[in-house]
Structure formats: structure tokens, C-alpha cells
């Protein structure tokens, strides 16, 4: 895989629940992480005392985070609505030259900040809230 531009990692939000995704305005940094809990099934009979894990068990999670400049765009308004209404809409994450991850996420935190001589910024974090799909590009 060739080197990719960081700006091409996009976080998109389903604006009205009909699958019409828009890139969240003003993002300058974004991240997605995947995690899987392990289930330890080691016993006295485990070969050489090595830990054994149960395949396919445990909880899988994903989290999305991003930070950027406050634009007061329709996606900013939608993010605020999602948080205060405790909605769990669909998000898409476009990973350049890799694929698209899509599914329900809960907006678990949103922070706004600013300095008197700088731009208003925000940070948001979303936690997976159901099954995710992956589509290769």
C-alpha cells in the first residue's frame, strides 16, 4: 500500500437516518481504533503452561475520535443534537486505499475550546454501539 494523505481518512455522519452521509465539518485529525477482548481458557493441561485463548469469543469494540475547528455547519448542529438526544446514528469511516467501516456509534464525548487569540476548536469521541460492516475499496 502506498503512503496516504491523513486528510483522506474521513469520518462521515448519517445526517437524517436515510444513509445520506456527510463528512463532519472542520476535522483536522481523525482516528479509528478496533479492540477485541480476550477470553482466557488456560488450564493445568495447557501445553507448556502457555496461555490459551478461546477463538471467536470476547467483545469487539471500535472507537472513533476527531478534532478540528468549529465551523458551525450542519454537521456540527447534527453532532450536538445526537449528543443531547442520546441518539445512536450510523457513521462511516473512510480509510484510504483500505476500505469503509460503517455502523452505529454513540457520541460519547464532545468538547469545545478556544483561546482569545485563536480559533474555536472541538474534539469528539464515538463508541461503537452494534455490529459494524467493512467494505474493501
N, C-alpha and C positions, 0 to 999 in steps of 0.2 A: 504494500500500500504506500502510495506517495504521501509526502508531507501535506497536511491540510491546513487551511486558514481557520483559526479559532472562531472567527466571526461566522463561519458556516455551520457551527453547532447551534442549532436553533431550538428554542422552546416555544411551542405553539399551544394556544388555548382554544378550546371549543367555545365559541362566543355565545351561542344560543341553544346548544344542545342538539343541533342537527348535523354535526360533523363539519361545520364550516370553521376551520382552524385559522387563527391569525397569530403571527409572531408577536410575542409580548414586546411592546414598545420600549425602547431605551436600554435594553440589556446590553451590557458591555462584557460581561463574564457569565458563563453558564457551566453547569456541571450536572452529570447524572452518575449515580453510583448504584450498583447492584450488590445485594448481600444474600447469603443463604446460611441459615443456622445449621449447625451440625448436630447429629444425634449419635452419641457415643454408645456403642454396643460392645465395648471391650469387656472381656470376662477372663477368668483364670485360665481358660482354654485358648485364649488368643495367642497365636504363634509368636514366640519370642517375646511376649509381653507387649507387643506393638498395639497401639490403639487401632480399633476398628470402628468405622463409621457406617451407618445404615444409609445405603444409596437411596436417593429419591425422597428422603424424609426431611423434616425441618421446614421452617417458614422462610419463604423467599420474599424479599422486600426490595424496593427501589426508592431512591430519593432524588429529587431534582432541586437544584438551587441556582439562583441567579442574582446578579446585582447589576445596577445600571443607573442611568439618570432619569429622573422623574420627567415624564413628557405630558402628563395629563391627557393621555389618549384614551380611546375606547377600551383598550386592553387594560389600562390602569384602573379604569372605572369597574370593569368586569372582575378584576382581581380583588378589589375592595369588596364588591358585592359577594363574591364567593366566600371570602373570609367571614364577613359579618353574618351571612345567611347560612354558614356551615354547609355549603354545597360540596359535592364531590363530582366535578365535571371531568370530561376527558381532556387529556393533554397529549401532545405529540412531542417527541424529541427527535430531531433530525441529526443523525451522526454522519458527517460527511464521509462518502466512499465506504460506508458500513451498512447503515440501514435506518429504519424508522421504528421507534418504540412508541406504542400508544396504549393508553388505558386510563382508568380512573385514578385521580390523585386528590388528596385533601391538602389545601393550602394551610400548612401548619404554623407558619410564621411569616409576617410581613413587617418590615422595619423601614422607616423613613428617617433620613438625616440630612443635615446640611450645615455648612459654615456660612457666616455672614458675607464672606468674600468668595464664595464658590457656588457650584450648582447643587440643587436638591437631588439626593440620591435615594435609592431604595434597595433592599435586599429581600428576597423571598425564598421560602423553602416549602417544598411539597413532598408528601409521603404517599407511597402507593396505597391504594385502597381497594384492590381487587386484582384480577388476572390481567396481565399485560400481554400484548402481542408484539412480535418482532417481524418486520418485513425487510428483507435484504434489498439493498439498492443495486 
